[in-house]
Each structure stands twice: as C-alpha cells, then as structure tokens.
Amino acid sequence: PLHVPLRARPVQRARQRPLHVDFRGDPLPLDMPGVSWPVGAARDPVTGTLYGVTLGGEGYLYAYAEATEAWRVVRSMEQMDAQGLLLDVQGRRLIMTVGLVGPEGLAVIDLAKGDESPLEIAELSGLLPGYTDLYDPGNGPAPRLIPRGIAGDQLLLVAGVDPMFRRAGGAASAGPWRAYLVDLTTMAPALVGYGNGG
C-alpha cells in the first residue's frame, strides 16, 4: 500500500490497492490550509502525483508528489463545493463534480497544460432524470454526484448510495442510487442505471 501522511480519514480507491493515511507521518506544512472535508482523491501514474480535493469554506485542490514526499496547494476551489474527483489518464485531465446546493456541473483541469492551468467550468446541459427521487428537494441536502469512470468523452457519474461499495462481508450497499452517463462534448446527461434500495 501507498502511505501518505495527512491529517484526514483513510480513502479507498476502487479496484486498486488501498490508500492508507499515516497519522504518524508529517502533517501538512504550516503555511498550507488545513484539510476540511476530503471528498475525492486520484493518483496520476504518469507523474506519481496524488491529488485530493476538499469542500468546506473555500475548498482546495491539493497535490502530493510521491518522489519528493511533498504537499502543495494546487488551487483554491473558490467556494465551489467539490463533490468528487476523477483522473482521466488517457485524456490527461482532472475532472471534479461541483455545485453549491447540488450537482451543477464539472470543473476540469487540463493536465497537459499543467495542474495549475485554469479551471474549465462546464454546466450540465439538462436535468438529471430521477435525481430528485433520492432526496426531498425542499427539506434535505442533495446527494453528492461522484465521477466513477471515463471512456473517451463519456463520463460515468453516480449519485446516492453507490452500488460499487460493499459492506463488511461483501454484501452490496442498500439504498437508492442513480447512474448517469454524461457526454462531455455536449454535457448532456442520460440515466443509465438505478436502484431504489431495499
């Protein structure tokens, strides 16, 4: 396993070795903003960089260089609440779902131009079918919309209780969920899977 010193909770990467947070390791440098709510992590195998994004307050995108074991702040999220993070290795881009109240769009960083290149913000071009079935829009917080996979310009997003996660003992998590495929050229979402729990 890869051990990363950080004052945060452990993160699990799908279909890869676990990412362990070493609470005995060196904390973030004092001149860096502390981690509030980690909501996504992705490792770039090309550069050996681990990215992490937080929400809460301003929110930040952090980077950890495995070669130098050094942390840095890549950018402020400028109060855009990040909901999840995905690295598109082939397309060389970091993709974050963002929204202040619910899913509003994507923030994309073109890694070919460097991870400090400007955020490209793209709004979803349509409503997410079935999304409001997952919560009470008048009374409850909207569930996070998490990027789970990408093939070319087709991005898979999951909201609600993610069916990819398993409980102890291997049983699938129960609860309502929706899966969407977003065409990144048009930003049009399509419902491609759902479950109502039980």
C-alpha positions in Angstrom: 0.0 0.0 0.0 0.9 3.6 -0.6 1.3 5.5 2.7 0.6 9.2 2.6 1.0 11.5 5.7 -2.1 13.6 6.1 -4.5 14.6 8.9 -7.6 13.1 7.3 -9.6 9.9 7.2 -8.5 6.9 5.0 -9.6 6.8 1.4 -10.2 3.7 -0.6 -9.5 3.6 -4.4 -11.7 1.3 -6.5 -10.0 -1.8 -7.9 -6.6 -0.7 -6.7 -4.5 -1.2 -3.6 -5.8 0.7 -0.6 -4.5 4.2 0.1 -3.6 4.4 3.8 -3.3 7.6 5.6 -0.4 7.6 8.1 -1.4 9.5 11.1 2.2 9.2 12.4 3.7 10.9 9.4 4.5 14.5 8.9 1.4 16.8 8.8 0.8 19.3 6.0 3.2 22.3 6.1 2.1 25.0 8.4 1.7 27.5 5.6 -0.9 25.3 3.9 -4.6 25.5 4.6 -5.8 22.5 6.7 -7.9 19.8 5.2 -11.6 20.3 6.0 -13.8 17.7 4.3 -11.9 15.4 1.9 -14.3 14.4 -0.9 -12.1 12.9 -3.6 -8.7 11.6 -4.4 -7.0 10.4 -7.5 -3.4 9.2 -8.4 -1.7 10.2 -11.6 0.5 7.2 -12.5 2.3 9.3 -15.2 3.6 11.9 -12.8 3.4 10.0 -9.5 1.2 12.7 -8.0 -1.7 12.1 -5.7 -4.5 14.7 -5.9 -7.0 15.4 -3.2 -10.0 17.8 -3.2 -11.9 19.2 -0.2 -15.0 21.1 0.4 -16.0 23.4 3.2 -15.1 27.1 3.3 -13.0 27.9 0.3 -12.1 24.3 -0.6 -8.8 23.3 -2.0 -7.2 21.0 -4.5 -4.0 19.5 -3.0 -1.2 17.6 -4.6 1.3 15.1 -3.1 4.4 14.3 -5.1 5.4 10.7 -4.3 9.0 11.3 -5.4 9.7 14.2 -3.1 7.1 13.3 -0.4 5.9 17.0 -0.5 2.5 18.5 -0.4 1.4 21.7 -2.1 -1.9 23.5 -2.7 -2.7 23.4 -6.4 -5.5 25.9 -6.2 -8.4 27.3 -4.3 -11.8 25.8 -5.3 -13.2 29.4 -4.8 -16.1 28.1 -2.8 -17.3 25.7 -5.5 -18.3 22.7 -3.4 -16.4 19.8 -4.9 -18.4 16.5 -4.7 -15.9 14.1 -6.3 -12.7 13.8 -8.3 -11.6 11.6 -11.2 -8.4 11.4 -13.1 -8.7 10.7 -16.9 -5.3 9.2 -17.6 -5.7 8.9 -21.3 -7.3 12.4 -21.7 -4.8 13.9 -19.2 -7.4 15.8 -17.2 -8.7 16.0 -13.7 -12.5 16.1 -13.5 -14.4 17.3 -10.4 -18.1 17.4 -9.9 -19.0 20.7 -8.4 -22.1 22.5 -7.1 -23.2 24.8 -4.3 -26.5 23.1 -3.5 -26.5 20.1 -5.7 -24.8 19.0 -8.9 -24.3 21.9 -11.1 -21.5 20.9 -13.4 -17.9 19.9 -13.8 -14.6 21.6 -13.2 -11.9 20.3 -15.5 -8.1 20.8 -15.4 -6.1 20.1 -18.5 -3.1 18.3 -17.1 -1.3 18.6 -20.5 -1.1 22.3 -19.7 -0.1 21.7 -16.1 -2.2 21.1 -13.0 -2.2 24.8 -12.2 -3.8 25.7 -15.5 -7.2 27.5 -15.3 -10.3 25.5 -14.3 -12.7 24.9 -17.2 -16.2 25.0 -15.8 -19.0 23.2 -17.7 -22.6 23.2 -16.6 -24.7 20.1 -17.1 -27.0 20.8 -20.1 -30.0 19.0 -18.8 -31.7 17.8 -15.7 -30.6 14.5 -14.1 -33.5 12.1 -14.6 -34.6 10.6 -11.3 -32.1 12.6 -9.2 -34.8 14.3 -7.0 -36.1 10.9 -6.2 -33.1 10.4 -4.0 -33.9 13.2 -1.5 -36.5 15.8 -0.6 -35.6 18.9 -2.5 -37.5 21.1 -0.1 -36.0 19.7 3.1 -32.9 17.7 2.6 -29.4 18.0 1.2 -28.8 16.8 -2.3 -26.7 13.6 -2.6 -23.2 14.0 -4.0 -22.6 13.2 -7.6 -19.4 11.2 -7.9 -17.4 10.6 -11.0 -16.7 6.9 -11.3 -15.3 6.2 -14.7 -14.5 7.6 -18.1 -14.1 6.3 -21.6 -13.2 8.9 -24.2 -15.7 11.7 -23.7 -18.3 9.5 -21.9 -18.2 10.2 -18.1 -20.0 7.9 -15.6 -21.5 9.6 -12.6 -23.2 8.0 -9.6 -25.5 9.7 -7.0 -26.9 8.2 -3.8 -25.7 5.0 -2.3 -23.0 3.9 -4.6 -23.6 0.3 -5.7 -19.9 -0.2 -6.2 -19.3 -0.1 -2.5 -19.6 -3.2 -0.4 -20.4 -3.6 3.3 -18.3 -5.8 5.6 -18.9 -9.3 4.5 -19.3 -8.5 0.8 -23.0 -7.5 0.6 -23.8 -4.6 -1.7 -24.8 -1.4 0.0 -28.6 -0.9 0.2 -30.2 2.4 -0.7 -31.4 4.4 -3.7 -28.9 5.3 -6.4 -28.8 6.7 -9.9 -26.0 6.3 -12.5 -25.6 8.8 -15.3 -23.5 8.9 -18.5 -22.5 12.4 -19.5 -21.3 13.2 -23.0 -18.5 15.7 -22.3 -18.8 17.2 -25.8 -22.5 18.3 -25.2 -22.7 18.0 -21.4 -26.0 16.1 -21.8 -26.6 13.5 -19.0 -28.5 10.3 -19.6 -29.8 7.9 -16.9 -28.1 4.6 -17.5 -28.9 2.7 -14.2 -30.8 3.0 -11.0 -31.8 1.2 -7.8 -34.3 2.1 -5.2 -32.7 0.1 -2.3 -34.4 -2.3 -0.1 
